[in-house]
Amino acid sequence: MTKILMLSVRDDEKAAIKAWEKRNQIAVTTVPWELHPETASKVAGFDGLVVQQRSKIEAEVYPLLKAAGLKQVTTRTAGYDMVDVKAAVANGLVVTNVPAYSPRSVAELALAHTMRLIRNLEIFDKRMEKQDFRWVGLQAAEIHSLTIGIIGAGRIGATSAQIFNALGANVIAYDVQEREELKSILTYKRKEEVLAQADVICLHVDLNPTSVKLIDKKALSLMKPTAFLVNECRGPVVDTEALITALEHKQLAGAALDTLTGEENFFNFNLEGKKLPSQQLERLRSFDNVILTPHVGFYTNIAVKNMVDISLDDVVTILHGGRSEHQVS
């Protein structure tokens, strides 16, 4: 009988896991721990493996998985940089991810962040806390009067474009692959043109060697001083130090960040009353015009269910000798 081990399981995932077990009549064992050398021995006796973690799986783990008879490693996330794909392949392991668990979940957060930024809601909230009820100087813009720039018009970026277009905004986009079917809702431009012309820049790119620090000092210098930056993809896509400098010098009107470099050290932890482990995080929190959320773009009812279902379906496909459309190895 097929046995699957699912790691780093949260309570909110368990209902979807139980429903999948019932539909497929396959046992799924759930544990709270991550995959590392000290836990790798615990996978023995299982046929399939599903992970979800931000810390890297060390090189010495992959031979241990091979010795345990495993054929695959599936991450129930879009990002798979925690997996050493070359090491996995060298040990006969197929690697899969969930690239499109729910494009709307992330796109809708991009909209929510954009609306808060252009209506100055973060600044108003902080003023209200201090009983400062003035609004002079914080005139907002209506979204249909703005140009929204999408960098990375894949599944999520295209969904963001559809939402913003439906609200009447002018949408421009940069992507290495232009799709004909999107040209009715957006206009493709060079990256530099998108940065220079947009009132809001929304980042929806994958994390890969070409996208690390894609938004650096030079890119930020191209943006309007009245423009906002919204990052819903991965922290390293933005040069955080360059962003802080731009904010300090008022080269941008503000930013909304759902993800940060080094977030594995603080996001999804309760650090009340404790010293923050990141000076950059402290500096970003000091700005009235910066919105921070702890990487919750994925965290909706539909997205969580899809991450569970798609990852487990892929495990079964591979164990039965098939090929998943989500293979990254």
C-alpha positions as CSV (number, residue, x, y, z in Angstrom):
1,M,0.0,0.0,0.0
2,T,1.3,3.4,-1.0
3,K,2.5,5.6,1.9
4,I,3.2,9.3,1.6
5,L,5.0,11.5,4.1
6,M,4.2,15.2,4.2
7,L,6.5,17.4,6.2
8,S,6.1,20.9,7.8
9,V,2.3,20.4,7.9
10,R,0.2,23.2,9.5
11,D,-3.1,22.7,11.1
12,D,-4.9,24.6,8.4
13,E,-3.7,22.0,5.8
14,K,-5.0,19.0,7.6
15,A,-8.7,19.1,6.4
16,A,-7.5,19.2,2.7
17,I,-5.1,16.3,3.4
18,K,-7.8,14.2,5.0
19,A,-10.1,14.9,2.1
20,W,-7.4,13.9,-0.4
21,E,-6.8,10.7,1.5
22,K,-10.5,9.8,1.4
23,R,-10.8,10.4,-2.3
24,N,-7.6,8.5,-3.2
25,Q,-7.6,5.8,-0.5
26,I,-3.9,6.5,0.1
27,A,-2.4,7.1,3.5
28,V,-0.7,10.4,4.2
29,T,1.4,10.8,7.3
30,T,1.9,14.4,8.4
31,V,4.7,15.7,10.6
32,P,5.7,19.2,11.7
33,W,9.4,19.0,11.1
34,E,11.6,19.9,8.1
35,L,13.9,17.7,6.0
36,H,17.5,17.9,7.1
37,P,20.3,15.4,7.8
38,E,19.1,14.8,11.3
39,T,15.5,14.0,10.2
40,A,16.2,12.3,6.9
41,S,16.3,8.8,8.5
42,K,12.7,9.2,9.4
43,V,11.6,8.9,5.7
44,A,12.4,5.3,5.6
45,G,9.4,3.1,4.9
46,F,7.6,5.8,2.9
47,D,7.1,5.8,-0.9
48,G,6.5,9.5,-1.5
49,L,7.7,12.7,0.0
50,V,6.2,16.2,0.1
51,V,8.0,19.1,1.7
52,Q,7.4,22.8,2.4
53,Q,10.2,24.7,3.9
54,R,12.3,27.9,3.4
55,S,15.6,26.5,4.6
56,K,17.7,24.6,2.2
57,I,17.8,20.8,2.1
58,E,21.5,20.0,2.6
59,A,23.5,18.0,0.0
60,E,24.0,15.0,2.2
61,V,20.2,14.4,2.5
62,Y,19.8,13.3,-1.2
63,P,21.8,10.1,-1.0
64,L,19.9,9.2,2.2
65,L,16.6,9.6,0.3
66,K,17.9,7.4,-2.5
67,A,19.1,4.8,0.0
68,A,15.6,4.8,1.5
69,G,14.1,3.9,-1.9
70,L,12.5,7.3,-2.6
71,K,12.0,8.3,-6.3
72,Q,10.9,11.9,-5.9
73,V,10.8,15.1,-3.8
74,T,7.8,17.3,-4.2
75,T,7.5,20.8,-2.8
76,R,4.0,22.1,-2.3
77,T,5.2,25.6,-3.2
78,A,5.9,27.5,-6.4
79,G,9.5,28.3,-5.3
80,Y,11.8,25.3,-5.2
81,D,15.1,27.0,-4.5
82,M,15.3,25.1,-1.2
83,V,15.9,21.9,-3.3
84,D,19.3,21.2,-4.8
85,V,17.9,20.0,-8.1
86,K,21.2,18.7,-9.5
87,A,21.9,16.8,-6.3
88,A,18.4,15.3,-6.4
89,V,18.7,14.2,-10.0
90,A,22.2,12.7,-9.3
91,N,20.4,10.5,-6.8
92,G,17.6,9.5,-9.1
93,L,15.0,11.8,-7.6
94,V,12.4,13.6,-9.6
95,V,11.6,17.1,-8.3
96,T,8.2,18.8,-8.7
97,N,6.7,22.0,-7.5
98,V,3.2,23.7,-7.6
99,P,3.7,26.6,-9.9
100,A,0.1,27.8,-10.0
101,Y,-1.7,26.9,-6.8
102,S,-4.0,29.9,-7.2
103,P,-2.8,32.9,-9.3
104,R,-5.7,34.9,-7.9
105,S,-4.5,34.5,-4.3
106,V,-1.3,36.4,-5.0
107,A,-2.8,38.8,-7.6
108,E,-5.6,39.8,-5.2
109,L,-3.0,40.6,-2.5
110,A,-1.2,42.8,-5.1
111,L,-4.5,44.6,-5.6
112,A,-5.0,45.0,-1.9
113,H,-1.5,46.3,-1.4
114,T,-1.9,48.7,-4.3
115,M,-5.1,50.1,-3.0
116,R,-3.7,50.7,0.4
117,L,-0.7,52.4,-1.1
118,I,-2.5,54.8,-3.5
119,R,-5.1,55.7,-0.8
120,N,-2.3,56.3,1.8
121,L,-4.1,54.0,4.2
122,E,-0.9,52.9,6.0
123,I,-0.1,56.5,6.7
124,F,-3.6,57.3,7.8
125,D,-3.6,54.2,10.1
126,K,-0.4,55.4,11.9
127,R,-1.8,59.0,12.2
128,M,-5.0,57.7,13.6
129,E,-3.2,55.7,16.2
130,K,-1.6,59.0,17.4
131,Q,-5.0,60.8,17.3
132,D,-3.8,62.8,14.4
133,F,-6.9,63.1,12.2
134,R,-5.6,65.4,9.5
135,W,-5.9,64.4,5.9
136,V,-4.4,67.5,4.1
137,G,-1.5,66.5,1.9
138,L,-2.6,62.9,1.5
139,Q,-4.7,63.2,-1.6
140,A,-5.2,59.8,-3.2
141,A,-5.3,58.7,-6.8
142,E,-8.2,56.7,-8.4
143,I,-6.9,53.5,-9.8
144,H,-8.4,53.9,-13.2
145,S,-6.2,57.0,-13.6
146,L,-3.0,55.1,-13.1
147,T,-0.6,53.0,-15.1
148,I,0.1,49.7,-13.5
149,G,3.4,48.0,-14.5
150,I,3.7,44.2,-14.3
151,I,7.1,42.7,-14.3
152,G,6.7,39.0,-14.9
153,A,3.5,38.4,-16.8
154,G,3.2,34.7,-16.3
155,R,0.3,33.0,-14.6
156,I,0.2,35.3,-11.6
157,G,1.2,38.4,-13.4
158,A,-1.4,37.9,-16.1
159,T,-4.1,37.5,-13.4
160,S,-2.9,40.8,-11.8
161,A,-3.1,42.4,-15.2
162,Q,-6.7,41.1,-15.7
163,I,-7.8,42.5,-12.4
164,F,-6.2,45.9,-12.9
165,N,-7.5,46.1,-16.4
166,A,-11.0,45.3,-15.2
167,L,-10.8,48.3,-12.8
168,G,-9.9,50.6,-15.7
169,A,-6.2,51.0,-15.1
170,N,-3.7,51.2,-18.0
171,V,-1.6,48.0,-17.8
172,I,1.9,47.7,-19.2
173,A,4.1,44.7,-18.8
174,Y,7.6,43.3,-19.3
175,D,8.2,39.5,-19.7
176,V,10.8,37.6,-21.6
177,Q,7.9,35.7,-23.3
178,E,5.2,37.8,-24.8
179,R,1.8,36.1,-25.0
180,E,-0.6,37.2,-27.8
181,E,-3.7,36.4,-25.8
182,L,-2.8,39.0,-23.2
183,K,-2.4,41.9,-25.6
184,S,-6.1,42.9,-25.2
185,I,-5.5,43.7,-21.5
186,L,-1.9,44.9,-21.5
187,T,0.8,46.5,-23.6
188,Y,4.2,44.9,-23.6
189,K,7.2,47.2,-23.2
190,R,10.9,46.9,-22.4
191,K,11.6,46.6,-18.7
192,E,13.2,50.1,-18.5
193,E,10.1,51.6,-20.1
194,V,7.8,49.8,-17.6
195,L,9.9,51.1,-14.7
196,A,9.9,54.6,-16.0
197,Q,6.2,54.9,-17.0
198,A,4.3,53.0,-14.3
199,D,2.7,54.6,-11.3
200,V,2.7,51.2,-9.5
201,I,5.2,48.4,-10.3
202,C,4.0,44.9,-9.3
203,L,6.7,42.1,-9.3
204,H,5.6,38.6,-10.2
205,V,8.7,36.9,-11.4
206,D,10.2,33.5,-10.5
207,L,13.4,33.5,-8.3
208,N,16.3,32.4,-10.5
209,P,19.8,33.6,-11.1
210,T,18.6,36.2,-13.6
211,S,16.0,37.7,-11.3
212,V,18.2,38.1,-8.1
213,K,18.3,41.8,-7.4
214,L,16.4,42.5,-10.6
215,I,15.2,45.6,-8.9
216,D,18.4,47.2,-7.9
217,K,19.7,50.8,-7.5
218,K,19.6,51.4,-11.3
219,A,16.1,50.0,-11.7
220,L,14.8,52.1,-8.8
221,S,16.4,55.2,-10.2
222,L,14.2,54.8,-13.3
223,M,11.0,54.9,-11.4
224,K,9.0,58.0,-10.8
225,P,9.3,59.6,-7.4
226,T,5.5,59.4,-7.2
227,A,5.5,55.6,-8.0
228,F,5.0,52.6,-5.7
229,L,6.7,49.2,-5.6
230,V,4.8,46.1,-4.8
231,N,6.7,42.8,-4.4
232,E,4.5,39.7,-4.2
233,C,7.1,37.2,-5.5
234,R,10.4,36.6,-3.7
235,G,12.6,38.7,-1.5
236,P,15.9,38.5,-3.3
237,V,14.3,39.9,-6.5
238,V,14.6,43.3,-4.8
239,D,17.9,44.7,-3.5
240,T,16.6,45.6,-0.1
241,E,19.5,48.0,0.8
242,A,18.9,49.9,-2.5
243,L,15.2,50.1,-1.8
244,I,15.8,51.5,1.7
245,T,18.1,54.1,0.3
246,A,15.6,55.1,-2.3
247,L,12.9,55.4,0.3
248,E,15.1,57.5,2.6
249,H,15.8,59.9,-0.3
250,K,12.2,60.0,-1.3
251,Q,12.9,58.5,-4.7
252,L,9.7,56.5,-4.3
253,A,6.3,57.2,-2.9
254,G,6.3,53.9,-1.0
255,A,6.4,50.2,-1.2
256,A,4.4,47.1,-0.2
257,L,6.4,43.9,0.5
258,D,5.0,40.5,1.1
259,T,8.4,38.9,1.0
260,L,11.9,39.9,2.1
261,T,15.4,38.5,1.8
262,G,16.1,36.6,5.0
263,E,12.4,36.2,5.8
264,E,13.0,32.6,7.0
265,N,14.4,34.2,10.2
266,F,11.3,36.2,11.1
267,F,8.2,35.6,9.0
268,N,5.7,33.3,10.6
269,F,7.3,33.7,14.0
270,N,5.9,35.6,17.1
271,L,8.7,38.0,18.0
272,E,6.7,40.2,20.3
273,G,9.0,41.9,22.8
274,K,12.1,40.5,21.1
275,K,14.9,42.2,19.2
276,L,14.4,41.7,15.5
277,P,17.0,39.6,13.8
278,S,17.2,41.9,10.7
279,Q,18.4,45.5,10.7
280,Q,16.8,45.9,7.2
281,L,13.5,44.7,8.6
282,E,13.7,47.3,11.4
283,R,14.5,50.1,9.0
284,L,11.6,49.1,6.7
285,R,9.2,49.1,9.6
286,S,10.2,52.6,10.5
287,F,8.8,54.0,7.2
288,D,5.2,55.3,7.3
289,N,4.8,54.6,3.6
290,V,5.9,50.9,3.7
291,I,3.5,48.0,4.0
292,L,4.9,44.7,5.2
293,T,3.0,41.4,5.3
294,P,4.7,38.0,6.3
295,H,4.6,36.2,2.9
296,V,0.9,35.5,2.9
297,G,0.1,35.8,-0.8
298,F,-0.4,32.1,-0.9
299,Y,-2.5,32.0,2.2
300,T,-6.1,31.6,1.1
301,N,-8.6,28.8,1.4
302,I,-8.4,27.8,-2.3
303,A,-4.6,28.2,-2.6
304,V,-3.9,26.0,0.5
305,K,-6.2,23.3,-0.8
306,N,-4.7,23.4,-4.3
307,M,-1.1,23.2,-2.9
308,V,-2.1,20.0,-1.0
309,D,-4.0,18.4,-3.9
310,I,-1.6,19.2,-6.7
311,S,1.5,18.1,-4.7
312,L,0.0,14.8,-3.6
313,D,-1.4,14.1,-7.1
314,D,2.1,14.6,-8.5
315,V,3.6,12.2,-6.0
316,V,1.1,9.5,-7.1
317,T,1.7,10.2,-10.8
318,I,5.5,9.8,-10.4
319,L,5.2,6.7,-8.2
320,H,3.0,5.1,-10.9
321,G,5.7,5.7,-13.5
322,G,4.1,8.8,-15.1
323,R,5.5,12.3,-15.7
324,S,4.1,15.3,-14.0
325,E,3.7,18.5,-15.9
326,H,5.2,20.2,-12.8
327,Q,8.6,18.5,-13.0
328,V,11.5,20.9,-12.6
329,S,14.3,18.3,-12.8
